[in-house]
Amino acid sequence: MSLGTFKDSAWLAAGLLIASLLAACEEQNAYIEPPPPKVTVAQPLIRTITDYLELTGTTSASARVEIRARVPGVLQSMHFDSGVYVAEGDLLFVINPEEYEADLKAAEAELARAEALRVETGKTLKRSRTLRERGHLPEAKLDEAEAQALGADAEVLIRQAALNRAQINLSYTEVRAPVSGRVGRNLVDLGNLVGEGEATVLTEITVLDPMYVYFNLNELDLLKVVDSYRARVREKGMDTTTESASKAGFEVFLGLSDEEGFPRKGILDFAESGLDPKTGTLQLRATFENAMRPPELYPGLFGRVRLPIAERPDMPLVTERAIGSDQSGHYLLVVNQENIVEKHNVELGRLVDGLRVIESGLRPEDQVVVNGIQRARPGGKVDPEQTGMETLTATAIAAASGAREKEESGAASAAAAEAAPEDPANIDAAKPADQQ
């Protein structure tokens, strides 16, 4: 081979080598699209939602009775401890009864004399009529005998009334509880004269069961409640013009300042006939059971009142972690059937067990991104993984957290037991006798 031919072959080989190297470099620099990001999606939880009004109320005793001395006299004894519960008819005080016992005996004597006089005048009238029939007695004498007999009958009625009054006054010397409830402290000490000139207040009984809660509605809220009340009584087939709210079963819920939520349930039983022109509100009252001893509710407490006004079926709920916001408002990221992310503007409702009610902008079959929202972009493709929205409620999360803590605690206890040194006493006890 000539030198020129060799050089041409070398250059050709070098050119092929360079071309292959360039081709290899071009293949290594080619763009490869990354896989779509993984996200977690869930369908909205569908529930029937109850709309509420939340207000502030004040507790009040259902009855407050002043115990007064109804007859004058010296307060002789007291038969209760201040602040205890008494039943209707229980003896509370005794006013010195001696004077009234004497009055009762005098009234009994007067009645006995009047009855004796009536017997005498009756016999006289009978004899007068017989004599008149035989013509031995003038007409005037008969009229006089009849008048005396009628007067004796009237006197018996007067003395009987006086006896009844004396018995009543004597019974008033025993001051008894007119209602069942919690009795207050004695306002008059023993030995004092009471009931002279006026009915002296001796103590007070407060009825705590049931307990009333008063609250006020403004005009707009009142119209919502009225519409709900009318619908409720129509469902029950009741007459809205005659039936009361308590018969309609209009429930009211109450929560105190140290309670979460609204654990107490009562019944709406009263509403004023019109709005207060000074405040523009209507006062309502609900009744709550309070039979515990000591009671759970006391007069004068402030409480949070929840009043249900409507029920809406098939409302979607989603976890709050799925909700985003921008200048256009609140939105959710939804994955369609092609795994493409779509942005849905939504209107939010109230919170229910950690899930937010979606008033509009979401369908029951939509797949909402609940985890990996930062990796999802509207118009972009994602790799969705399915989960259940019911697992994201506050109740479910708390239960899962409690189970996890219990499991971790059990594992830690087991690990500690394994790592703990053995008791030397147990080791010695396990050895044979000749090795101890």
C-alpha angles and dihedrals in degrees: 000000000000123000093247093052090051092052092050091052091049093051090048092052092048091051092051091049093051091047092052091048091050091049090051092051091049090053092051093050094052113124115247115196112235119238117266114269119261117245135171118237134186137181115245117266110248116217142153106256125207116211115220141191113220116207142158120256140181126222120233134179114258090227138008117191127189113217108217137182105251096189129039119252146104116299102243108178145356122218106190142060117242114259098019128124116257131190126230109278097023115143112250108165139005122213115203102277100191096099092048093047088055091049089051092053091048090051091050090052092049090050091050091051091049091051091050090051090050090053091050095047090047092056091046091052091050092052091045092054091050092050091046092053089053091047095244096115130059119240091244093059090052091051090050092052091049091051091050091051092050090048090052091052091051091048090055090053091049093050091046090054090049089051091051090050091050091050091050093049090049090051089052089063086073105066108205133184110267092198139019115258148094113317120216129217122297110266094197126049124227116274096036123123109246135183095028107142094345139030101267116220107238101176142324134248120209120200108215100172112099102026121209124220117197122200138162133235126204121225098266094047090045092058090052091050092047091053091048092047093051091049090049096052091045090054089053092047092242130147109252091204096059111020121091127230092249091060089051089060095234102179125215125191126210135197126184125218093264095046131086117231121342107305098163122080125202141161127252105237109161143031130179117252094243147005120277105251091211096056103018091230137117121226119226133182133212128193122224130186113246105172097136118114111247090029123244093214127053129185115267099032120138115227142176111249124202118195118190112219108168144007123220119192128214098021117163120234128192135181116268091235088070094057120096131181137205138153091299092056132250121348144174128216111232127189114219128207092277090054090249117144117239128189116228120191108218141186115231128223132187128311118262118185092330094313124106121229112235109215096188142350100057134087125209092243096051118119106226121201106238100165130032094030091150090060095049120086126185108259093019128113122246139184103238125206117197126234136160122260090214088069089062098059118115090246093052093046092049091049092049091047091050092049091048093050090048091050092047091047091051091048091049091050092050091049091049091050091052092047094047115104117248119258108259090216090058091047092052091046090054093053121092115262093252092056097049 
